[in-house]
Amino acid sequence: MMPYTQFMITSSFHAAVLAFLLSVSHGILKYASSKKHGSFIDLISSQWHLIILALSMYGIVFLYYLFILRSNPISSLYPIYTGLSIFFVSFMGYFIFNEPISTQNIVGIVLIITGVLITGGVLHQ
């Protein structure tokens, strides 16, 4: 059995990797959807390669998540994973896609990250 601190670093690391991969796949879909297209079918037919890439990443995230759930508690892994996903997607939206971010968004993200730190056990002694 690994020590608590080593477990949390490992669990947090896996959650961060999951969140990053998921966020990148969301970014790929955002990029694909921003390309000029006349209809939804046109979007799919012209950006199929990016859509397949994003779906493949979703599949990798799913399989990776399934693998690490074997040795990590879902009660700490999932909150870290989803909270960091929100942070990464917001970061990407602002810095890559030039989406506006309000003070309310920033406060919400800070609260989510605080919740991740508390729920994930990072702030525990």
Order of alpha helices (4+ residues) and beta strands (2+ residues): alpha-alpha-alpha-alpha-alpha
